[in-house]
Amino acid sequence: MAAGDRDVTCKYLFYRRRHAGGSINLVRLPVIGVRLASKDIAFDTIALVDSGSDRTLIQKEEADLLGLTAEKDTKGNLLNPEVIGAGGNFRCTIRRLPTMLLMKNVTPFATFTGTRAWVPEREGIIPYDILGRDTVFSHFAVTFHERRQKMTFRRL
């Protein structure tokens, strides 16, 4: 990880959700921009900053696009842990993410290399990537400002 020593405050991202009855509400989440990169490809996506998640998860479609291979144990067996979360239980593979940049607007403020990411076995299990306590929270004190719809990252 690298970048300056100042605090970084990011606005929550939001979207409009239309319900079956036609009503619309505004959903605001502590989501930030993230750039994922491997040797051959890089792209921008979004990730939920989730203090309740032990692990960092990325979507299967993204891991496949990046060409990430699943880790195996010393006997050559695929590491295949079960993840238990608000959306239910599902199996994952563990893959190494070569580069992950946290973004404020279009400017990176932190770089993580060699991050272990949990990847659901099936597509569509998680709606966006999840930054858990194993990455972001081990390098930043994150303060959520719910009324202001912002979060501040303070380097530890």
DSSP file (Angstrom, degrees, kcal/mol; ACC not computed):
  #  RESIDUE AA STRUCTURE BP1 BP2  ACC     N-H-->O    O-->H-N    N-H-->O    O-->H-N    TCO  KAPPA ALPHA  PHI   PSI    X-CA   Y-CA   Z-CA
    1    1 A M              0   0    0      0, 0.0     2,-0.3     0, 0.0   111,-0.2   0.000 360.0 360.0 360.0 144.6    0.0    0.0    0.0
    2    2 A A        +     0   0    0    109,-0.2   109,-0.7     2,-0.0     2,-0.2  -0.914 360.0 101.3-147.8 172.9    1.2    3.5   -0.7
    3    3 A A        -     0   0    0     -2,-0.3   106,-0.1   107,-0.2   107,-0.1  -0.719  66.7 -44.3 134.7-176.9    0.0    7.1   -1.0
    4    4 A G        -     0   0    0     -2,-0.2   151,-0.1     1,-0.1    -2,-0.0  -0.008  47.0-115.0 -74.6-179.1    0.2   10.3    1.2
    5    5 A D  S    S+     0   0    0      2,-0.1   150,-0.2   149,-0.0    -1,-0.1   0.411  75.9 107.3 -99.6   0.7   -0.5   10.7    4.9
    6    6 A R  S    S-     0   0    0      1,-0.1   149,-0.2   148,-0.1     2,-0.1  -0.377  75.9-100.2 -81.6 158.8   -3.6   12.9    4.8
    7    7 A D        -     0   0    0    147,-0.1     2,-0.5    -2,-0.1   147,-0.2  -0.443  32.8-148.4 -70.0 149.1   -7.1   11.8    5.6
    8    8 A V  E     -A  153   0A   0    145,-2.2   145,-3.4    -2,-0.1     2,-0.5  -0.989   8.5-164.6-123.8 126.4   -9.3   11.1    2.6
    9    9 A T  E     -A  152   0A   0     -2,-0.5     2,-0.4   143,-0.2   143,-0.2  -0.947   8.5-172.4-112.6 128.3  -13.1   11.7    2.8
   10   10 A C  E     -A  151   0A   0    141,-2.9   141,-2.3    -2,-0.5     2,-0.2  -0.928  21.6-123.1-120.1 142.2  -15.3   10.1    0.2
   11   11 A K  E     -A  150   0A   0     -2,-0.4   139,-0.3   139,-0.2   138,-0.1  -0.528  34.6-105.3 -76.3 147.9  -19.0   10.7   -0.5
   12   12 A Y        -     0   0    0    137,-3.1     2,-0.3    -2,-0.2    -1,-0.1  -0.438  35.0-124.7 -63.9 147.1  -21.3    7.7   -0.4
   13   13 A L  E     -C   29   0B   0     16,-1.4    16,-2.4    18,-0.3     2,-0.3  -0.660  31.7-166.4 -89.2 155.1  -22.4    6.6   -3.8
   14   14 A F  E     -C   28   0B   0     -2,-0.3     2,-0.3    14,-0.2    14,-0.2  -0.954  14.6-175.8-142.0 159.9  -26.2    6.4   -4.5
   15   15 A Y  E     -C   27   0B   0     12,-1.9    12,-3.0    -2,-0.3     2,-0.4  -0.973  31.0-107.9-148.7 161.2  -28.7    5.1   -7.0
   16   16 A R  E     -C   26   0B   0     -2,-0.3     2,-0.5    10,-0.2    10,-0.2  -0.781  28.7-157.3 -93.5 134.8  -32.4    5.2   -7.5
   17   17 A R  E     -C   25   0B   0      8,-3.0     8,-2.1    -2,-0.4     2,-0.5  -0.955   2.6-153.0-117.1 123.6  -34.3    1.9   -6.8
   18   18 A R  E     -C   24   0B   0     -2,-0.5     6,-0.2     6,-0.2     2,-0.1  -0.837  13.9-147.2 -96.6 126.0  -37.7    1.3   -8.4
   19   19 A H    >   -     0   0    0      4,-3.2     3,-2.2    -2,-0.5    -1,-0.0  -0.437  29.6-102.1 -86.6 163.8  -40.0   -1.0   -6.4
   20   20 A A  T 3  S+     0   0    0      1,-0.3    -1,-0.1    -2,-0.1    -2,-0.0   0.828 122.3  56.2 -55.6 -35.5  -42.6   -3.3   -8.0
   21   21 A G  T 3  S-     0   0    0      2,-0.1    -1,-0.3     1,-0.1     3,-0.1   0.503 122.1-105.5 -77.2  -3.7  -45.4   -0.9   -7.1
   22   22 A G  S <  S+     0   0    0     -3,-2.2    -2,-0.1     1,-0.3    -1,-0.1   0.205  76.4 132.8 101.2 -15.5  -43.7    1.9   -9.1
   23   23 A S        -     0   0    0     -5,-0.1    -4,-3.2     1,-0.0     2,-0.4  -0.351  42.7-148.4 -70.4 153.5  -42.4    3.9   -6.1
   24   24 A I  E     -C   18   0B   0     -6,-0.2     2,-0.3    -3,-0.1    -6,-0.2  -0.970  15.4-179.0-124.7 135.4  -38.7    5.1   -6.2
   25   25 A N  E     -C   17   0B   0     -8,-2.1    -8,-3.0    -2,-0.4     2,-0.5  -0.935  29.2-115.0-129.5 160.8  -36.4    5.6   -3.3
   26   26 A L  E     -C   16   0B   0     -2,-0.3     2,-0.6   -10,-0.2   -10,-0.2  -0.819  24.9-157.5 -95.4 124.6  -32.8    6.7   -3.1
   27   27 A V  E     -C   15   0B   0    -12,-3.0   -12,-1.9    -2,-0.5     2,-0.5  -0.910   8.2-170.3-105.2 122.6  -30.3    4.1   -1.8
   28   28 A R  E     +C   14   0B   0     -2,-0.6   -14,-0.2   -14,-0.2   121,-0.1  -0.957  10.0 173.6-115.9 128.7  -27.1    5.5   -0.3
   29   29 A L  E     -C   13   0B   0    -16,-2.4     2,-2.3    -2,-0.5   -16,-1.4  -0.948  44.9-107.3-133.2 151.3  -24.2    3.2    0.5
   30   30 A P        +     0   0    0      0, 0.0    19,-3.2     0, 0.0     2,-0.4  -0.507  67.0 147.5 -76.7  77.2  -20.6    3.5    1.7
   31   31 A V  E     -D   48   0C   0     -2,-2.3     2,-0.3    17,-0.2   -18,-0.3  -0.922  25.7-172.4-117.3 137.2  -19.3    2.5   -1.8
   32   32 A I  E     -D   47   0C   0     15,-2.4    15,-2.2    -2,-0.4     2,-0.2  -0.853  30.8 -95.9-125.2 163.6  -16.1    3.8   -3.3
   33   33 A G  E     -DE  46 103C   0     70,-0.7    70,-2.7    -2,-0.3     2,-0.4  -0.547  40.5-172.6 -75.8 143.3  -14.4    3.5   -6.7
   34   34 A V  E     -DE  45 102C   0     11,-2.6    11,-3.1    68,-0.2     2,-0.5  -0.997  16.7-149.1-137.5 139.7  -11.8    0.8   -7.1
   35   35 A R  E     -DE  44 101C   0     66,-2.4    66,-2.7    -2,-0.4     2,-0.4  -0.960  15.7-164.7-109.2 123.2   -9.4    0.0   -9.9
   36   36 A L  E     +DE  43 100C   0      7,-2.6     7,-2.2    -2,-0.5     2,-0.4  -0.867  12.2 178.3-106.1 139.8   -8.5   -3.6  -10.3
   37   37 A A  E     +DE  42  99C   0     62,-2.3    62,-1.7    -2,-0.4     5,-0.2  -0.999  15.9 175.8-146.2 143.1   -5.5   -4.7  -12.4
   38   38 A S        -     0   0    0      3,-3.0    29,-0.1    -2,-0.4    59,-0.0  -0.599  57.5 -78.8-123.0-169.1   -3.6   -7.8  -13.4
   39   39 A K  S    S+     0   0    0     -2,-0.2     3,-0.1    27,-0.2    28,-0.1   0.860 128.3  28.5 -62.1 -35.7   -0.7   -8.1  -15.8
   40   40 A D  S    S+     0   0    0     26,-0.3     2,-0.3     1,-0.2    -1,-0.2   0.629 122.2  27.9-104.8 -15.9   -2.9   -7.9  -18.9
   41   41 A I        -     0   0    0     25,-0.2    -3,-3.0     2,-0.0     2,-0.3  -0.991  48.0-173.8-150.7 151.3   -6.0   -5.8  -17.9
   42   42 A A  E     +D   37   0C   0     -2,-0.3     2,-0.3    -5,-0.2    -5,-0.2  -0.990  14.7 163.8-143.9 144.6   -7.2   -3.0  -15.6
   43   43 A F  E     -D   36   0C   0     -7,-2.2    -7,-2.6    -2,-0.3     2,-0.3  -0.986  32.4-113.7-156.1 160.8  -10.6   -1.6  -15.1
   44   44 A D  E     +D   35   0C   0     -2,-0.3    -9,-0.2    -9,-0.2     2,-0.2  -0.765  40.4 150.4 -99.6 144.2  -12.6    0.5  -12.7
   45   45 A T  E     -D   34   0C   0    -11,-3.1   -11,-2.6    -2,-0.3     2,-0.3  -0.769  38.9 -99.2-148.7-167.9  -15.5   -0.8  -10.6
   46   46 A I  E     -D   33   0C   0    -13,-0.2    83,-1.3    -2,-0.2     2,-0.3  -0.896  26.0-165.6-124.8 157.7  -17.1   -0.1   -7.2
   47   47 A A  E     -Df  32 129C   0    -15,-2.2   -15,-2.4    -2,-0.3     2,-0.4  -0.997  21.5-124.3-145.3 138.7  -16.8   -1.7   -3.8
   48   48 A L  E     -Df  31 130C   0     81,-3.0    83,-3.2    -2,-0.3     2,-0.9  -0.665  21.9-135.5 -78.2 129.0  -18.8   -1.6   -0.6
   49   49 A V  E     - f   0 131C   0    -19,-3.2     2,-0.6    -2,-0.4    83,-0.1  -0.800  33.4-176.5 -86.4 107.5  -16.7   -0.6    2.4
   50   50 A D    >   -     0   0    0     81,-2.3     3,-1.5    -2,-0.9    83,-0.2  -0.874  26.7-177.1-122.4 100.5  -18.0   -3.2    4.9
   51   51 A S  T 3  S+     0   0    0     -2,-0.6    -1,-0.1     1,-0.3    82,-0.1   0.655  87.8  60.3 -68.5 -14.1  -16.8   -3.1    8.5
   52   52 A G  T 3  S+     0   0    0     80,-0.0     2,-0.5    81,-0.0    -1,-0.3   0.480  86.8  89.9 -90.7  -3.1  -18.9   -6.3    9.1
   53   53 A S    <   -     0   0    0     -3,-1.5    80,-3.0    78,-0.2    81,-0.2  -0.827  57.4-162.7 -99.0 128.1  -17.1   -8.4    6.6
   54   54 A D  S    S+     0   0    0     -2,-0.5    80,-0.7    78,-0.2     2,-0.3   0.806  75.5  42.3 -70.8 -29.4  -14.1  -10.4    7.6
   55   55 A R  S    S-     0   0    0     78,-0.2     2,-0.5    77,-0.1    78,-0.1  -0.750  79.0-116.9-122.8 160.8  -12.9  -10.8    4.0
   56   56 A T        -     0   0    0     60,-0.4    62,-2.9    -2,-0.3     2,-0.4  -0.862  36.2-168.5 -93.9 129.1  -12.5   -8.9    0.8
   57   57 A L  B     -hG 118 130C   0     73,-2.0    73,-2.7    -2,-0.5     2,-0.3  -0.939   9.7-169.4-120.8 141.6  -14.7  -10.3   -2.0
   58   58 A I        -     0   0    0     60,-1.7    71,-0.0    -2,-0.4   -11,-0.0  -0.949  35.2 -95.8-125.1 153.7  -14.7   -9.6   -5.7
   59   59 A Q     >  -     0   0    0     -2,-0.3     4,-2.2    60,-0.1     3,-0.4  -0.316  27.5-124.9 -66.9 145.9  -17.2  -10.7   -8.2
   60   60 A K  H  > S+     0   0    0     62,-0.3     4,-2.7     1,-0.2     5,-0.2   0.891 110.0  57.7 -57.7 -42.4  -16.5  -13.9  -10.2
   61   61 A E  H  > S+     0   0    0      1,-0.2     4,-2.0     2,-0.2    -1,-0.2   0.885 108.9  45.9 -57.6 -39.7  -16.9  -12.1  -13.5
   62   62 A E  H  > S+     0   0    0     -3,-0.4     4,-2.3     2,-0.2    -1,-0.2   0.910 111.1  50.8 -71.3 -42.8  -14.2   -9.7  -12.5
   63   63 A A  H  X>S+     0   0    0     -4,-2.2     5,-2.4     1,-0.2     4,-0.6   0.900 113.0  46.9 -61.5 -40.4  -11.8  -12.4  -11.2
   64   64 A D  H ><5S+     0   0    0     -4,-2.7     3,-0.8     2,-0.2    -1,-0.2   0.908 110.6  51.9 -67.5 -41.1  -12.3  -14.3  -14.5
   65   65 A L  H 3<5S+     0   0    0     -4,-2.0    -2,-0.2     1,-0.3    -1,-0.2   0.877 110.3  49.0 -61.2 -38.4  -11.7  -11.1  -16.6
   66   66 A L  H 3<5S-     0   0    0     -4,-2.3   -26,-0.3    -5,-0.1    -1,-0.3   0.608 111.8-123.9 -76.3 -12.4   -8.5  -10.5  -14.7
   67   67 A G  T <<5 +     0   0    0     -3,-0.8     2,-0.3    -4,-0.6    -3,-0.2   0.812  47.1 170.9  73.9  30.6   -7.4  -14.1  -15.3
   68   68 A L      < -     0   0    0     -5,-2.4     2,-0.3    -6,-0.2    -1,-0.2  -0.571  22.8-143.0 -78.5 134.0   -6.9  -14.8  -11.6
   69   69 A T        -     0   0    0     -2,-0.3    27,-0.6    27,-0.2     2,-0.2  -0.724  20.2-108.6 -97.8 148.5   -6.2  -18.4  -10.7
   70   70 A A  B     -I   95   0C   0     -2,-0.3    25,-0.2    25,-0.1     2,-0.1  -0.466  32.9-116.6 -75.4 142.6   -7.6  -20.1   -7.6
   71   71 A E        -     0   0    0     23,-3.2     8,-2.3    -2,-0.2     2,-0.3  -0.433  27.1-156.0 -76.2 152.5   -5.2  -20.9   -4.7
   72   72 A K  B     -K   78   0D   0      6,-0.3     6,-0.2    -2,-0.1     2,-0.0  -0.897  16.1-114.4-125.6 157.2   -4.6  -24.6   -3.7
   73   73 A D    >   -     0   0    0      4,-3.0     3,-1.9    -2,-0.3    -1,-0.1  -0.160  47.8 -84.2 -79.5-176.8   -3.4  -26.1   -0.4
   74   74 A T  T 3  S+     0   0    0      1,-0.3    -1,-0.1     2,-0.1    -2,-0.0   0.699 130.3  54.3 -65.4 -19.5   -0.1  -27.9    0.0
   75   75 A K  T 3  S-     0   0    0      2,-0.1    -1,-0.3     3,-0.0     3,-0.1   0.396 121.9-104.9 -93.2   2.2   -1.7  -31.2   -1.3
   76   76 A G  S <  S+     0   0    0     -3,-1.9     2,-0.3     1,-0.3    -2,-0.1   0.552  73.8 141.8  88.4   7.4   -2.9  -29.5   -4.5
   77   77 A N        -     0   0    0      1,-0.1    -4,-3.0    -5,-0.0    -1,-0.3  -0.646  58.5-105.9 -85.3 140.9   -6.6  -29.2   -3.4
   78   78 A L  B     -K   72   0D   0     -2,-0.3     2,-0.5    -6,-0.2    -6,-0.3  -0.416  29.5-121.1 -63.0 130.6   -8.5  -26.1   -4.3
   79   79 A L        +     0   0    0     -8,-2.3    15,-0.6    15,-0.2    -8,-0.1  -0.665  41.7 170.0 -73.2 123.4   -9.1  -23.8   -1.4
   80   80 A N        +     0   0    0     -2,-0.5    13,-0.2    13,-0.2    -1,-0.1  -0.456   4.7 175.3-139.8  60.6  -12.9  -23.7   -1.3
   81   81 A P        -     0   0    0      0, 0.0    11,-2.6     0, 0.0     2,-0.4  -0.262  29.6-119.9 -72.0 157.1  -14.2  -21.9    1.9
   82   82 A E  E     -L   91   0E   0      9,-0.2     2,-0.5     7,-0.0     9,-0.2  -0.810  21.2-149.2 -94.6 136.7  -17.8  -21.2    2.7
   83   83 A V  E     -L   90   0E   0      7,-3.4     7,-2.0    -2,-0.4     2,-0.5  -0.895   5.9-160.7-105.5 134.0  -18.8  -17.5    3.2
   84   84 A I  E     +L   89   0E   0     -2,-0.5     2,-0.2     5,-0.2     5,-0.2  -0.968  30.4 139.0-116.8 120.3  -21.6  -16.7    5.5
   85   85 A G  E >   -L   88   0E   0      3,-1.9     3,-1.8    -2,-0.5   -32,-0.0  -0.808  67.1 -75.4-147.3-173.8  -23.2  -13.3    5.0
   86   86 A A  T 3  S+     0   0    0      1,-0.3     3,-0.1    -2,-0.2    -1,-0.0   0.801 126.6  53.6 -60.6 -30.3  -26.4  -11.3    4.9
   87   87 A G  T 3  S-     0   0    0      1,-0.3    -1,-0.3     3,-0.0     2,-0.2   0.415 121.3 -98.3 -86.6   2.5  -27.1  -12.7    1.4
   88   88 A G  E <   -L   85   0E   0     -3,-1.8    -3,-1.9     2,-0.0     2,-0.4  -0.696  53.1 -45.7 114.7-169.7  -26.8  -16.3    2.6
   89   89 A N  E     +L   84   0E   0     -2,-0.2     2,-0.3    -5,-0.2    -5,-0.2  -0.833  57.2 160.8-104.9 139.9  -24.1  -18.9    2.5
   90   90 A F  E     -L   83   0E   0     -7,-2.0    -7,-3.4    -2,-0.4     2,-0.2  -0.989  36.1-110.1-155.4 154.8  -22.0  -19.6   -0.6
   91   91 A R  E     -L   82   0E   0     -2,-0.3    30,-2.3    -9,-0.2    31,-0.3  -0.588  34.9-172.9 -86.8 147.5  -18.7  -21.3   -1.6
   92   92 A C  E     - J   0 120C   0    -11,-2.6     2,-0.3    28,-0.3    26,-0.1  -0.868  20.5-137.0-131.0 163.8  -15.7  -19.3   -2.8
   93   93 A T  E     - J   0 119C   0     26,-2.5    26,-3.1    -2,-0.3     2,-0.5  -0.836  27.0-125.0-109.7 161.1  -12.3  -19.8   -4.2
   94   94 A I  E     + J   0 118C   0    -15,-0.6   -23,-3.2    -2,-0.3     2,-0.3  -0.933  33.4 175.5-110.1 128.3   -9.4  -17.7   -3.0
   95   95 A R  E     -IJ  70 117C   0     22,-2.7    22,-3.2    -2,-0.5     2,-0.5  -0.946  31.1-116.7-132.5 151.7   -7.4  -15.7   -5.6
   96   96 A R  E     - J   0 116C   0    -27,-0.6    20,-0.2    -2,-0.3   -27,-0.2  -0.781  20.9-150.4 -91.1 124.8   -4.6  -13.2   -5.5
   97   97 A L  E     - J   0 115C   0     18,-3.5    18,-1.4    -2,-0.5    17,-0.6  -0.852   4.5-155.3 -94.6 111.7   -5.4   -9.8   -6.8
   98   98 A P  E    S+     0   0C   0      0, 0.0    16,-1.2     0, 0.0     2,-0.4   0.918  73.5   6.8 -56.9 -48.5   -2.2   -8.3   -8.2
   99   99 A T  E     +EJ  37 113C   0    -62,-1.7   -62,-2.3    14,-0.2     2,-0.4  -0.995  57.8 175.3-142.5 133.5   -3.2   -4.6   -7.8
  100  100 A M  E     -EJ  36 112C   0     12,-2.6    12,-3.1    -2,-0.4     2,-0.5  -0.975  11.1-167.1-135.7 121.9   -6.2   -2.9   -6.2
  101  101 A L  E     -EJ  35 111C   0    -66,-2.7   -66,-2.4    -2,-0.4     2,-0.4  -0.921  14.7-141.4-109.8 132.3   -6.3    0.9   -6.0
  102  102 A L  E     -EJ  34 110C   0      8,-2.4     7,-2.9    -2,-0.5     8,-1.1  -0.788  27.5-153.1 -88.5 134.6   -8.8    2.8   -3.8
  103  103 A M  E     -EJ  33 108C   0    -70,-2.7   -70,-0.7    -2,-0.4     2,-0.6  -0.864  25.5-162.8-117.8 141.3  -10.1    5.9   -5.6
  104  104 A K  E >  S- J   0 107C   0      3,-2.9     3,-2.3    -2,-0.4     2,-0.5  -0.974  83.9 -46.0-113.6 111.4  -11.5    9.2   -4.6
  105  105 A N  T 3  S-     0   0    0     -2,-0.6    -2,-0.0     1,-0.3   -72,-0.0  -0.549 125.2 -26.9  59.2-114.0  -13.1   10.4   -7.8
  106  106 A V  T 3  S+     0   0    0     -2,-0.5    -1,-0.3    -3,-0.1    -3,-0.0   0.305 121.2  93.6-109.7   8.3  -10.4    9.6  -10.4
  107  107 A T  E <  S- J   0 104C   0     -3,-2.3    -3,-2.9     2,-0.0     2,-0.2  -0.891  71.0-132.5-109.0 123.7   -7.4    9.9   -8.1
  108  108 A P  E     + J   0 103C   0      0, 0.0    -5,-0.3     0, 0.0     3,-0.1  -0.484  23.4 176.9 -69.3 139.5   -6.0    6.8   -6.3
  109  109 A F  E     +     0   0C   0     -7,-2.9     2,-0.3     1,-0.4    -6,-0.2   0.450  68.1  23.5-120.0  -5.1   -5.4    7.3   -2.5
  110  110 A A  E     - J   0 102C   0     -8,-1.1    -8,-2.4  -107,-0.1     2,-0.4  -0.964  61.0-156.8-157.0 144.0   -4.2    3.8   -1.6
  111  111 A T  E     - J   0 101C   0   -109,-0.7     2,-0.4    -2,-0.3   -10,-0.2  -0.988   7.3-170.0-124.8 128.2   -2.6    0.9   -3.5
  112  112 A F  E     - J   0 100C   0    -12,-3.1   -12,-2.6    -2,-0.4     2,-0.4  -0.954   6.2-166.7-115.1 136.0   -2.8   -2.7   -2.3
  113  113 A T  E     + J   0  99C   0     -2,-0.4   -14,-0.2   -14,-0.2   -16,-0.0  -0.956  66.7  10.5-123.8 144.0   -0.8   -5.5   -4.0
  114  114 A G  E    S+     0   0C   0    -16,-1.2     2,-0.2   -17,-0.6    -1,-0.1   0.772  80.1 175.1  67.0  28.0   -1.1   -9.2   -3.7
  115  115 A T  E     - J   0  97C   0    -18,-1.4   -18,-3.5    -3,-0.2     2,-0.5  -0.446  31.6-127.5 -69.5 133.7   -4.5   -9.0   -1.9
  116  116 A R  E     - J   0  96C   0    -20,-0.2     2,-0.4    -2,-0.2   -60,-0.4  -0.729  32.0-169.8 -78.1 123.9   -6.2  -12.3   -1.1
  117  117 A A  E     - J   0  95C   0    -22,-3.2   -22,-2.7    -2,-0.5     2,-0.5  -0.960  19.9-135.7-120.7 135.6   -9.7  -12.0   -2.5
  118  118 A W  E     -hJ  57  94C   0    -62,-2.9   -60,-1.7    -2,-0.4   -24,-0.2  -0.772  24.3-164.6 -87.1 129.5  -12.6  -14.4   -1.9
  119  119 A V  E     - J   0  93C   0    -26,-3.1   -26,-2.5    -2,-0.5   -60,-0.1  -0.966  19.4-122.6-123.0 118.7  -14.5  -15.1   -5.1
  120  120 A P  E     - J   0  92C   0      0, 0.0   -28,-0.3     0, 0.0     4,-0.1  -0.256  17.9-130.4 -56.4 145.5  -17.9  -16.7   -5.2
  121  121 A E  S    S+     0   0    0    -30,-2.3     2,-0.3     2,-0.1   -29,-0.1   0.802  90.9  51.4 -67.6 -28.6  -18.0  -19.9   -7.3
  122  122 A R  S >  S-     0   0    0    -31,-0.3     3,-0.8     1,-0.0   -62,-0.3  -0.831  89.8-111.2-112.8 149.1  -21.1  -18.6   -9.2
  123  123 A E  T 3  S+     0   0    0     -2,-0.3    -2,-0.1     1,-0.2    -1,-0.0  -0.386  95.8  27.7 -70.3 151.9  -21.7  -15.3  -11.0
  124  124 A G  T 3  S+     0   0    0      2,-0.2    -1,-0.2    -2,-0.1   -65,-0.0   0.517  78.8 119.0  79.5   6.4  -24.2  -12.8   -9.6
  125  125 A I  S <  S+     0   0    0     -3,-0.8    -2,-0.1     1,-0.1    -1,-0.1   0.898  78.8  34.5 -72.3 -41.0  -23.9  -13.9   -5.9
  126  126 A I  S    S-     0   0    0      1,-0.1    -2,-0.2    -6,-0.0    -1,-0.1  -0.936  72.9-145.1-115.5 140.1  -22.7  -10.5   -4.8
  127  127 A P  S    S-     0   0    0      0, 0.0     2,-0.3     0, 0.0    -1,-0.1   0.719  81.4  -2.9 -78.0 -20.1  -23.9   -7.2   -6.4
  128  128 A Y  S    S-     0   0    0    -83,-0.0   -81,-0.2   -80,-0.0   -71,-0.1  -0.960  91.7 -74.5-158.6 167.1  -20.6   -5.4   -6.0
  129  129 A D  E     -f   47   0C   0    -83,-1.3   -81,-3.0    -2,-0.3     2,-0.4  -0.259  43.8-140.4 -66.0 158.2  -17.1   -6.0   -4.6
  130  130 A I  E     -fG  48  57C   0    -73,-2.7   -73,-2.0   -83,-0.3     2,-0.7  -0.986   4.8-153.0-128.6 124.9  -16.7   -5.9   -0.8
  131  131 A L  E     -f   49   0C   0    -83,-3.2   -81,-2.3    -2,-0.4   -78,-0.2  -0.871  29.2-174.8 -97.0 112.6  -13.8   -4.4    1.0
  132  132 A G    >>> -     0   0    0     -2,-0.7     3,-1.3   -83,-0.1     5,-1.0  -0.239  41.5 -84.9-102.1-172.3  -13.5   -6.2    4.4
  133  133 A R  T 345S+     0   0    0    -80,-3.0   -78,-0.2     1,-0.3   -79,-0.2   0.700 115.6  70.8 -68.7 -20.1  -11.5   -5.9    7.5
  134  134 A D  T 345S+     0   0    0    -80,-0.7    -1,-0.3   -81,-0.2   -18,-0.1   0.676 117.1  12.8 -73.0 -15.5   -8.6   -8.0    6.1
  135  135 A T  T X>5S+     0   0    0     -3,-1.3     3,-1.0   -20,-0.1     4,-0.6   0.601 132.1  27.9-120.3 -80.5   -7.6   -5.2    3.7
  136  136 A V  H >X5S+     0   0    0     -4,-0.6     4,-1.9     1,-0.3     3,-1.3   0.887 121.6  49.4 -57.9 -45.4   -8.9   -1.7    4.2
  137  137 A F  H 34<S+     0   0    0     -5,-1.0    -1,-0.3     1,-0.3    -4,-0.1   0.635 104.2  59.5 -76.2 -12.3   -9.6   -1.8    7.9
  138  138 A S  H <4 S+     0   0    0     -3,-1.0    -1,-0.3     1,-0.1    -2,-0.2   0.571 118.7  30.2 -86.8  -8.1   -6.1   -3.2    8.6
  139  139 A H  H << S+     0   0    0     -3,-1.3    17,-2.5    -4,-0.6     2,-0.4   0.545 122.2  42.4-120.1 -17.0   -4.6   -0.1    7.0
  140  140 A F  E  <  -B  155   0A   0     -4,-1.9     2,-0.7    15,-0.2    15,-0.2  -0.977  65.3-134.9-134.3 145.1   -7.1    2.6    7.7
  141  141 A A  E     -B  154   0A   0     13,-3.1    13,-2.3    -2,-0.4     2,-0.5  -0.909  35.9-156.7 -88.3 117.7   -9.4    3.8   10.6
  142  142 A V  E     -B  153   0A   0     -2,-0.7     2,-0.5    11,-0.2    11,-0.2  -0.874   9.9-166.1-105.1 125.4  -12.6    4.3    8.7
  143  143 A T  E     -B  152   0A   0      9,-2.5     9,-2.5    -2,-0.5     2,-0.5  -0.945   9.2-149.5-111.2 126.0  -15.2    6.6   10.1
  144  144 A F  E     -B  151   0A   0     -2,-0.5     2,-0.8     7,-0.2     7,-0.2  -0.842   5.2-164.6 -95.8 125.9  -18.7    6.5    8.7
  145  145 A H  E  >> +B  150   0A   0      5,-3.3     5,-1.8    -2,-0.5     4,-1.1  -0.784  11.9 178.9-108.2  83.4  -20.6    9.9    8.8
  146  146 A E  T >45S+     0   0    0     -2,-0.8     3,-0.7     1,-0.2    -1,-0.2   0.893  76.1  49.1 -59.0 -46.3  -24.1    8.6    8.1
  147  147 A R  T 345S+     0   0    0      1,-0.3    -1,-0.2     2,-0.1    -2,-0.1   0.875 118.0  40.9 -63.5 -35.3  -25.9   12.0    8.3
  148  148 A R  T 345S-     0   0    0     -3,-0.2    -1,-0.3     2,-0.1    -2,-0.2   0.534 106.2-129.7 -87.7  -7.2  -23.4   13.6    6.0
  149  149 A Q  T <<5 +     0   0    0     -4,-1.1  -137,-3.1    -3,-0.7     2,-0.3   0.922  69.3 112.6  56.8  47.4  -23.4   10.4    3.7
  150  150 A K  E   < -AB  11 145A   0     -5,-1.8    -5,-3.3  -139,-0.3     2,-0.3  -0.915  52.4-151.5-140.1 165.4  -19.5   10.4    3.8
  151  151 A M  E     -AB  10 144A   0   -141,-2.3  -141,-2.9    -2,-0.3     2,-0.4  -0.994  10.3-146.5-139.8 144.7  -16.7    8.2    5.1
  152  152 A T  E     -AB   9 143A   0     -9,-2.5    -9,-2.5    -2,-0.3     2,-0.6  -0.932   3.3-154.1-115.5 133.6  -13.2    9.2    6.1
  153  153 A F  E     -AB   8 142A   0   -145,-3.4  -145,-2.2    -2,-0.4     2,-0.5  -0.931  12.2-174.1-106.1 118.1  -10.1    7.0    5.7
  154  154 A R  E     - B   0 141A   0    -13,-2.3   -13,-3.1    -2,-0.6  -147,-0.1  -0.963  27.7-121.2-115.6 120.2   -7.3    7.8    8.2
  155  155 A R  E       B   0 140A   0     -2,-0.5   -15,-0.2   -15,-0.2   -16,-0.0  -0.325 360.0 360.0 -60.8 133.7   -4.1    5.9    7.7
  156  156 A L              0   0    0    -17,-2.5    -1,-0.2    -2,-0.0   -16,-0.1   0.438 360.0 360.0 -81.6 360.0   -3.0    3.8   10.7
